């Protein structure tokens, strides 16, 4: 949306015009990275031949001056930009990461300079709340009436605590039933500001949980099977991963098959078909399943009973089961239709 881009650019230009001295203007441009290259206090101080502390002092004074000017309506271009930003934030749940907001406003991946422009405008606008990035939170903007920085971070922490206490992912509807928000979209917006959380397939959980943030092939396979709730052929698992919302999904079918073989969570129950062990499936050949069944039964079993038992945990043809029964080193035929273990 080039119109939005022009409005943001004009607001930046109008704001910088308030700053009379070139040195002070350069400090703001470099500190926020308005040209796409953010610099540290030390780097700016070195280029301007002043101390790091002096740069910090000047930056603080300049921003106070800009905020006052914005509040008094002395930056007319800012109002139009605020309208664009607030409209986009409203559609995103009233708060959003800078990167997400920028993509929404520009309708494309934004440049570093464009993201910096939004951060700068959020810092000087009284209509917006800026949340600087740190180890716990992503850099973000929110509509001012959603709360100040402290209040919004408290809301983020509340959601993180709730999910931690639940010990497993929660859907937005489940979160909504335990929190007080006007709409679930606002919960998703606030949750997205936390570096401790991640979401996948409508569920929110801790970023370290593979069910919402799978990082390797095994975790992705697990998520696919756990979501489908049914055994799948490894080719179908590969297709599902390729069509998923995972960040990295360019995985070969052979790599997937290798992981299925090595990970004890996955049980081979048919020709190329795998299930999760949490569904009650256990590793073992068809013969081993028959052996365990006969041992537990304590008597000979009919062919029909044996077939039915094996099919509970394996997707194989009946002829495969009957072929295993022909192994005379393991099984003894009692009569025309019954088998027991060889003595």
N, C-alpha and C positions, 0 to 999 in steps of 0.2 A: 504494500500500500504506500505508494510514493507520496500521497498527500500527508499521511501520518509522518513519514520521514521528514518532509519539509517543515511540518509544524514543530517537530522535536528540534530540528536543526535551527529554526528561527528562535526558539526559546533559549537554546544554548547561546546563540549569537547575542540576543537581547540581554541575557544575564551577564555575559562577559563585558558588554559595553558599560555596565554599571561600574566596573572596576577601572579606575582611571590610570593607574600606573602599569606600565608594561610588565615590570618585574612581578607584581602581584598577580597579574593575569596569567603569566607563565606558570606561576606556582600552582594555581588552580588547574590549569590545563594539564600540567604534568602529574600532579597528585591524583587526579581522577582518571588520567589517561584519555582525555577527550580527543587526542589524535591517534588513539589506539595503542599507545605505549605508556603505561603507568610507571612512575618512577618513585623511588624511596626518598625520604627526607634527606638522606646523605647525598644521593645522586643530584638532587635539585640544589642543595647547598653548595656542592662542589661546582656545578655549572654556573651558579650565580655569585660565587665567591662569598658566601655567608655560612654561618654555622647551621648545623642540623636543628638546634633549638630555635634559632631565629626563623627558620623556615616554618617550624611548627607553630610559633607564635603568630606569624603573618597569616598562615592558613586559617587559624582559628578566628582571627579578627576579620578576615575577608569573608568567611562563611557567615559570621554573625551579621555583617553588613548586608550580604546578599539576602539572608533570611528576612531581615527587617524590610529591605526594599521589596521583596516579593509579597510580604504581608501587607504592605502599604499600597500595593498595586502599581509599583514603579517599574515593573517588568511586564508590560502589556502582552508580550508574546507568550508569556508563561501560562496564561489562562487557557489558551487554546490547546496547548500541550497537556496541561493537567486534565482537561476534558477527555482527551484521547486515552491517557493513561488510566484514569478512573473508570472509564467505560470498559476498557480491557480487563482491569482488575475485577470489576463487577461480574464479568462473564467467567472469570477464573475462580470465583469464590471469595473475592475481596482481598486476597493476598496471593502473591506468587513469587517464585524465584525470579531474579533478574533475567536469567537466560530464557525462562519460559515466557515471561512477560514480553521480552524483546521479540521473540519469534511470533507471538500473537500480534503485536503492534505492526511489525514489518512484514508479516505473512511470509516469512522466509528465515533461514538461519541468519542471525544478526552478527555484525562485525563486532570486534572488541570495542571499537570507538562508540558504536551505537549502544552497546550495553553500558558503557561508562557514562554515556549521556543520560541514560535513565537513572543511574545511580546519583549523578550530580543533581538532576532536577528533583529527585526524591529527597535529597538532602536539604535543599533550600525551600521546598514547597511546604506550606503549613497544611495543605490538603492531603499530604501523603506522609506515611511513616516509613522511614528507612531502617532496614535491619542489616548492619554490616556483617560480612561473612567472618566466621571464626571456626574453631574446631568442632563445635556442636551444631551450628546453624549455617544454612546456605545464605548468601547475600540475597536480599529480597526487598520488595516494596509492598505496602499495604495501604488501603484507604484509611485515612487518619481516624475516622470514627470507629474503626475496628480495634483501636487501642494504640497506645504508644509502644515503643520498643520493648519495654519491660513487660507490659501486659500481654503482648503477642507471644513473646518467648515463654511466658508462664503458661499460655494456652498450649504451646507446642509441648512443653514439659509434661503437662497434664495428660496429653494423648500418649506420649512415650511411656509414662508411668502405668497407664491403664493397660497398654499392650504388654508391657513387661510382666505385670501382675497376672495377666490372663495366660501367659506362657505359651500362647499360640496365636497365629494371625486372626484378625477380626475383619469382618466385612464393614462397609460404611454404614449399613443398616444397623449392625450390632453396635458400632461406635455411637451412632446417632441415638440409640435407645439408652445409652449410658451417659451421654453428654447433653448440654443445653445449647444447641445451635439452631438457627432458623432453617438451615438446609444442609443435607449431608455434603454438598459441594464445598461448603465452608470448612467442614472438618477435613476433607481431602486437601484443601488449600493450605490449611495450617499444618497438617501432618507432613506435607511435602517440603516444608521449610527445615525439617530436622534431618541431619546427616545420620542419625541413628535409626531412621525408619526407611522402609522400602515397600513398594506395592507391586502386586502381580495378580492378574486375573480377578481384580476386584477385592483382593485381600490386602490388609495392611499388617506388617509385622516388623520385627527388628531386622536391620540391614544384614546382620550376621546369620539370619535364618535362611537356609537354602530354598525353603518353600516360597519365599517372596523375592529372593535375590540370589538365584542360582549362578555360581561363578565358574563351575567346571562342567564337563560333559555328564558326569554321573548325576550331579544335582539336577541338571536339566532333564535327564531321562526320568528321574524320580518325580519331578514336578508334572511332567506329561502323563505318566502313569497314574499318579495320585489324582490328577484332575479328571482324567477319563474314567477312572474307577473300574477299569476292565483290562484284562490281558491284551497285549498288542504284539504284532510282529515287528521285528526290529526295523524293517523297511518303513512301516507305518510310523514308528517312533521317529525315524529320521525325517520323514515328511512333516510330522507335527512340529518338530523343533524348527525346521526351515520356515514354517508358516507362523511361528510363535512371535511373541513380543519381547523375546530375550534380546539383550544388547548384542551379543555375539552368537550368531546362529549358523555360521558357515562351517558345519561339521560333516565329515564324511561318514557314510553309512558304515564303513569298516571300523572307524574309530568308535562309533556307537556300539557296534556289535562286540568289540573288544572290551568295552567298559561293562556291558551287560554280563559278560562271562566272568569278569574279575570281581564285581561287587556282590557281596553276599545278600544285599537287599533285593536283588533281582533273581527270580527263580524261573528256570526254563521249564515250561509246562507242555511244550509241543514243539513241532519243527519250526524253530525260529521265533516262537511265541514266548513272551516273558510276562511275569506277574510280580507283584510285590510280596515280600515275605510277611508283611503286616496284614495281608488278607488271609493268612492262614496257610499259605502254600509253603512247602518245605522242599529242599533240594533232594534229589534222588532219582534213580531210574525207575522205569515201570516195574521192573522185577523187584526192586527194593520196596516199592509201595505195596506190591502183592505180598511180599514176605512179612512186612509189618502188620498188614491186615490179617493174615492168617494166624500170626503169633497172638495178636490181641483177641482174635475170635475164639481161638482154642478148639476149633473143630474144622472139618473140611467145609469148603464153601462151594456153592454152585458157580458155574461159569457166569451166570447172570449177576450174581452178587459181586463177584470179582470185577467184572466189567464196570458195574455201577460205581463201585468204590474207587477204581482208578480214574474214572471220568469226573469224579468230584474235584480232582486236583490236577488233572492233565488233559490237554486238548490233543488227543491222539485217536487214531482210528481203532475200531474194535478189533480189527485183524491184527494190529500191532500188539494188543494185549494178549490175544489168543496165541500169537507167535511166541511171546515170552513164556507162556504156560507150558510150551512144548520142551522147555529146558529140563531134561530129566535129572540133571545134576542138582537141581533146586526143588522142583515140584514133582509130586507123585499123583497120578490120576487114580482116584479112588473107585469111581464108577464111570458110567458113560458121560456124566455131566458135572462131576465134582472133583475138586483138587485139594491137596494138603501139602505140607512141607515134607520133603524127603527126610526120612528118619536118619 
